[in-house]
Amino acid sequence: MTDPRTTPLHDRHAALGASFTDFGGWSMPVRYSSDLAEHHAVRAAAGLFDISHMAQFGVAGPDREAFLAYALAFDPAPLKLSRAKYTMILAPDGGIIDDLIVTRISEEQFLIVANAGNRDAVRSALLDRLQGFDAELVELPDSLLAVQGPRAREILQAAEGLAHDDALAMGHTLDTLPYYAAMGMRFSGTPVLVSRTGYTGEDGFEISVDAELAPALWDALLAAGEPFGLVPAGLASRDTLRLEAGMPLYGHELTRHIIPAQAGLGRVVPLKTKSADFVGRSALESVVAADAPVLVGLVSEGRRAGRAGYPVLHGDDVVGEVTSGALSPTLGHPIAMAFVSPALTEPGTELFIDVRGTRIPATVTALPFYRRAQ
């Protein structure tokens, strides 16, 4: 057993009174004040998250596009400068090793962001698949901070030391940066990458910054955000936020035993692109999954929520299993995601969740549960 790794912001979290948990081998803040307060702050104003446990890889070299097209379920050719895409790295049998975000950060380089718990698996798969390609894979030591919520843009604009630079901006400003796009800025004179991405269902930004500058950027964002209602937020609120937004969590909705179509993510995989010969493609084309469980949303009344692993029933028959569930802070009723029999996925279908021996009525609903106002 080894002690969990810590991010460069660990001392900042401790000073703010955070409670910590081991997440993917990292000691991460689970909450500072209360799960509910942090959740509601993100929906109403903004939250500041340390996501430095996420893995970042740079890909460059003459064969960079050919390598990515083979290694990932991803066609890099249409991805324009500064744009990002949600994708996956698959096992040869079509199972999901991890879900990723890939960004073209220059004409010569791509950035891959992977989940903390899958860092080793993703690195190993990428290095194995790199053989035969004239391309370079570099694991980046930079930290990641996320400002999420409807006031996020104003907070970044107010942050002391965070400045626009035409030479880095790739044609964008914070006012014009589209969703799933990135731009370079400077913090204290050093380049940082600001991406309009997130994992909460709200508008927001994720900032890749030199690890040594991460504490100073954290301080600057907290100070700038205080008048706007920003609070530091931990993993507990991040989980209920992403659940309301219908966003999958690896190890729950996504695993090595799930193929993308089962999780409602078949659209992510470029099977219609005939030239995309990625690892796992042949398995996905040949798999017969007529009876494979499919991911759905479930809503209930009352206060008792289904949790991961709870059985889903149709009559007296077990027809599925909850993968994530909570009493939704925003909606005020229980919500859950679950894999169920494909014959029972129509919205409005009445099922039950076995909550510690009590049958709780649950209705199938389309995901997401919550969608922010545009």
Secondary structure, DSSP 8 states (H G I E B T S, - for coil): ----B--TTHHHHHHTT-EEEEETTEEEEEESS-HHHHHHHHHHTEEEEE-TTSEEEEEESTTHHHHHHHHSS---TT--TTBEEEEEEE-TTS-EEEEEEEEEEETTEEEEEE-GGGHHHHHHHHHHHTTTSS-EEEEE--EEEEEESTTHHHHHHH-TTEEE-TTTSTT--TTT--TTBEEEEEETTEEEEEE---SSSS-EEEEEE-GGGHHHHHHHHHHHHGGGTEEE--HHHHHHHHHHTT---BTTTB-TT--GGGGT-GGGS-TT-TT---TTHHHHHH---TTS-EEEEEE-SSS----TT-EEEETTEEEEEEEEEEE-TTTSSEEEEEEE-GGG-STT-EEEEEETTEEEEEEEE-S-S-----
